């Protein structure tokens, strides 16, 4: 997006807030949230373009609060002032009529802060004309299937108390698979704000090497416990479970958290395991749904000990806890697991004999209070003997507790390097951010079938 186009959108957003401030009543409060993007989407199948196009989209969520009640309306944000103002003013009037019919919310949070921020991150993305040739040139001899999304993504916030935030960033994600003639696949992701051709080619070449190993006859393993190396993509999948009934303070207070025993200090994880929220890379905005700013870094688990949960203002009010800028769902937004000491060159020799797991999928809690997670291995997972990859494996289901695989006895080490695993979701809009994680080596990991 050109600078001029971005400026017009920001100006229209500012005007919308100013107009609502003029029209609001003395007893009313409001928040305005913007999600907008101009993105190129391209689908590939068999190393050919299946679908491509440019999407310009945006929506506003207006929340009105009065007399301890609240409701919201969502409407398109077009960037045309006359259209956006009419939609916004109509929404304001509808919400006024609706509020009188709603029950009182005892934990309603009124925006009271004075935070303002403006962050515009300009990257170096592929042009729409160059995208297809740059992606396909290295894979034209492969069965390549993938989805590219790239462009500018905007998140903004304003409220009746004068808070305003504007966040815009150039970013891209490429989520792809390389298939063998037998239908086996190697999965990969490539993401960032600057397209790096050499890094992309290196990832594709790594995938080609894994495809060669996938051509060997698959090994079927009996259920049991195996020493396992989890590549960063697999670690990111396990980490994502903490956003679903674990790291949230509300879940802990309500007895739904997988980290409840950790919060009560009845257990602790390995001293090798440290987790934090790290917003300093500028991949996601620091402000939340109420315009509150999270700290640039927030330590969550330090050397195996839970020292912070994610607490939003609503939870803080209900349970008399200090808030720390968490979003409304108290989920991880910029998680980072600290690296360890395992060098890339030593992964297979340190594993010796066991499983090399590249990816996981279908994760769910099998026993949330015990921190037990179930799921499946997927894409380019291998059996290793004496430090050498021997054969691909048939998919396995696992069922294991985070208190074991991140625990003192079973977490052997984490790699001394990290990878950024992007959030490639595009439901409703392109998602921002991802996880910065190392690989990890686990002594005994339980596979059930």
N, C-alpha and C positions, 0 to 999 in steps of 0.2 A: 504494500500500500504506500502511495506517495505521502510525503509529509503533509501536503496541503489537505489531502482527504482525511488524514488522521486528525488534523486540527479542526476540520469542520465537524467531525463526530464529537470531539471533546467540547467544542463550543456549544453544540446543540444539547449535549448532556448538561452542561453548566446552566444553559438557559432554562432547561426543563426544571431543574432544582430551584432556580430563582423564581420561576413562575409559580411553582407549588408553594414556595415560602410566602408569596404574596397572597395566594388564595386560601391558605390554611387558616383555621380558626385558632384562637388563643389556647384552647384546651387540647388541641391536636398535636400529635407528633408523627413524623413519617420517616421512612428510610427508602432510598431508591438504589437498586442494584442493577448494573448493566452487564450483560454478557454479549459480546459481539465478535465477529471474525470475518475475514475475507480469506478463504482457503481454496487451494487447488486440491482436488481429490482425484486420484488415478488408481484404478484397479488393474492388476495384471494377472494373466492366466496363460500358462504355457509360454512364458516369456514374450507375450504379446499384450497389447493394450485391449482390455475388455471394456473399460468405461473411463472417461475423463471429463472434467468440467471444473468450473470455478463457482464457488458458493459464497455469496455475501449474505450474512444473516446476523440478526441481533434481536434481543428482547430485553424489556425492562420489567423488573418486579417492584411494584410499589406496595409498601406495607403502611397502613394507616393505624395509628394507636390513639385511643381516647377513652377516658373513664375506665381504665384497667381492662380494656378490650382491644383486640387487634384482628385485622384481616388483610388480605392482599389481593392484588390483581396483577396478572402478567399480560403484557401486550407487546407487539412488535416495536422495534426501534429502527426506523428507516433512515435516519440522518437527514430527513426533510423536516424542517422545523415546524411548519404548519400542520403536518400530519402527526408528528410526535406529540405536539402540544395538545391537539384535540383528543388524541387517545389518552394522554395523561390526565387531562382535566375531566374527561368522562369517567375514568377509573376512580378519580378522587371523589366525585359525586356519588358513584355507585357504592363505594366503601362507606361513606358517611351514612347512607341509608341502611347498610347492612350491619354496621357496628351496634346499633340499638337493639338488634335481635339476638346478639351473641352473649354467651355467659361470660362472667368475669374470669380473668386469668390471674390467679394469685402470684404467679412467678413471671409475669410480663416484665421485660426489660426495656426501659425507655433509653434511647441514645442520649448519653450525657457527656461524652468525651469531646476533646478539641483536637483530634488527630487530623493531620492532612499529609498527603504524600503524592508524589508524582514520579513514576518510573517508566521510562521508555527504553526498551532494549532492542537495538537494531542489529540484525544479523546479516548473514550473507547466504541467502537461499538460492536454490536453482530457479531460473526464470521458467515460466510456464512452457516456453518453447524448448528449453534445454532439458527439462525434467525427464522426459521419456528416453531420450538418447543416452543420457548419463546413467540412468538406472539399468537400462537393458544391454548396454554395450558389453558389460562384464558377465552377462548371464545368458547371452543369446544361444549358447549351446546346452542350456539346462532347462529342466522343467521347473520354471520359476513362477511362483504365485505370490502375489503380495498386494499391499495397499499403502499408497503414499498419501500423506496429508501434510500440506505445508502452507504457511502464510502468516498473517498477523492475527493474534488473538488479544482481545481487550477484555479486561475486567475493571469495573469502576463502581464507586459507591459515593453516595451523598445522603445527608439527612437534614432534618429540621433544626438540628443543633449547630449546624455549620461545618460539620466534618465533611471532608471530601478526599477521595483517593482516586488516582488514575494509574492503571497499570496496562501497558501494551508491550507485547513481545513478539518478535519474529521467531518462529520455531517450525520444525518439521519432524515427522516420524515416518519410518518405513518399517512396516511389519510384514515379514515375508517368510516363505518356506521354499526349500529346494527338495524336489521329489526324485526318488530313484525310479527305475523302470518297474520295480516291484511294489511301488506305492509307499515306500518308507520315506520319511521326511526329516529334514534338518530345519529347525526353526531359528530365526534370527530377528533382531530389531536393530535399527540404526536411527539415531535421533540427535537433535541438537539445534543450535541456532546458526551454525555455519557448516555448509556442506563441504566435507573433506573427502575428496575423491580417493586419495591413497588409503585412508582408513576404511572407506566403503569396500574398496577392492580387497583389502586384507581380510575383512569379515567374510566376503564371498569366497575367497580362497580357503579360509578355514572351514567354511561349510562344505566346499568341494572335497576336502580331505575327509570330513566326517561321512560324506556320502559314500566314499570308497570303502570305509570301514563298515558301513551299513549293508554293503553288498554281501558280506559274509553270512553264513547260516546263523540264524538267531539261536541264542541259548535260552532254554526254559529253566527257570530257577524255582526250587521249592520255597514255600513260605518259611520265614525265619528271620533272624537278625543278621545283617550284613554291614560290614564297614562300608561307608558311603562317602563319596565326594559329591557335594552339591555345587554346581556352577552358579554364578551370580543370578541368572534368570530364575533358577529354582529357589534360591534364598529369598529373592524378592517375592515370590509367590507365598512362601511361608510367612514372611514379614507382613504381608497384606492382611493376614488373618487377625493381626492385632487391632486393626481398624473395625473389626466386626465382633464386638463384645469382649474387649480386653483392656485396651489402654484408656478407655473413656471413664472418667470419674463417676458419671451417672450410672454406668453399668456396674461399677464397683459398689456404689451406694445401694443399688437395687438388687445386689446379689447375683448379677448376670455375668460377671467378668471372669474370664479365664485366668486373670492375674490376681484374683482375690487373695489366694494364699501367699502370693508374692507381696501384696500390699500389706498383709498382716505380719510379714516377716517370718512366716512359718517355713518358707523355702526361699532360696535364692538361686540365681543362675550362675553360670561359670564366670569367674573373674575376667575371662577373655572376652565376654560379651558386653558391649557398650552401645547404646542406642540413643540417638538424639534427633530432634527436629532442627534442620539447618536450612535457613532461608537465605543464607548469604550468597548463594549462587544465582539468585534472582530469577529462578525458573517459575516460581509461583508468587502471587502477591502475599504480603504479610498481613494485610488487613482481613478481618472476618466479616460476617454478616451484619455486624453492628458497628463496623468501622473501627473496631479495636485492633491495635497493632500487637502482634506477637513479638517476642524478643527475637533478635537475629538468630540465636541458638537457644534451645531448651533441652537440657539433659533429661532423659526419661529413665533409662536404665544405665547405671554407672558401675562397671566391673561386677555385673550380676545382681546389683541391688536396685530395686525400684525406688527412685527418688522423686519422680513427678509423674502425674497422670495428665491427661488433657482435660482442662476444665473451662467450659464457657461460662458466661455471666449468668445464664439461667440456672445452670447446675450450682454455681457458686451461691446464688440467692436461696435456692431450695435447701441446700445442705450446709450452708454457712462455711463455704470453702473459698480460698482466694482464687480468683480467675486468672488464667494465663494466656488469654487471647485465642483459645481454641475455637474452631468453627461450630456451627449449630449441631453437627453430628458427632463432634469430638473424635474426629478421625485424623489419621496421619496425613499431612500435606507435603512435607519435605523431609522424609525420614532418611537417616544415614546410620548404617552400622559401621563402627570403626574397624579398620583392617587389623590383621594379626601379623604373623611372622612366616607363613607358608609361601614360599616363592613359587611362581608359575612353573618353573622348570622342575620343581620337586613334587608336584601334585601326584603324579602317577607312582613315583617311587615311595612316597609317604603313604599312599593308599595301599600299595603292595597288592593285596588281593581283596576284591570287593566290587562295588558298583560305582560307576561314573554317571551321575544323573544330570542331564543338561536342562531338562524342563519338567515341570509338574503341572497338573491341571485337575479340575473338579474338586477343589479343596472344600472342606466343610468341617465343622466341629463334630466329632463323634461323642465327646464327653467334655463339654465346655468347662465345668468346674475343675476338672482335672487337667485342663489344657491339652486335651487329646485332639489331634487333627487327623482326618483321613483324606486320601486323595489318590491320584494315579501318577505313575511316571509317564512321560510323553516325549517323543521326538529325540532321537539320537542319544539314547542311554545305552551304556556298554558294561560288559563284564570285563574286569581287569584281573590278570594273574601275574604275580611277580613283577609288577610295575609296567606291564604291557597290556594294551587293549587287545582282547582275544576275540570278542564277538559282541554284536548287538544283543539286547535282551528283549524278550517278550514283555509287554507292559505288565507292571505289578501294581497292586493296590497296597498302600501303606496305612498304618494306624499307629501314631506315635505321639507322645506328650512333649510339648515344648520344654517341659522341665527336665526331660532326658536329652533331647538333641541340642538344646542350649544349656544343658546342665554341666556341672563340674566334672562328672565322671565320663561323659560321652563326647563333649565338644573337644576334639583333639586340637584344632587350630582353625584360624581364619586366614585367608590369603593376605599377602602384603600389598595387594592391589585391589581396587574397587572398580566396579562398572556401573554406569548409569543405566538403569532399566526403566524406560519411559512408560508412562500411562498412555496407551494407544487408543483409549476409548473415544468414540465419536457419537455416543448416544446423546441426542438433543444438541450437543455442541462438542467441539474438540476439547479434550481434557488437557490440563497442563500438568507439568511436573512428572515425578516418578520417584524411584528409590535409588539411592547410592549405596551399593552393597558389595562386600567381598564374596568370594566363594568360601565354603566351609567343609571341613573334614570331620565326620562323626564316626565314633568307634562302633557302636551297635545301633542300627536303625531297624525298626520292626516292619516287616512286610507280611501282610496277612493272606494274600492270594495273588 
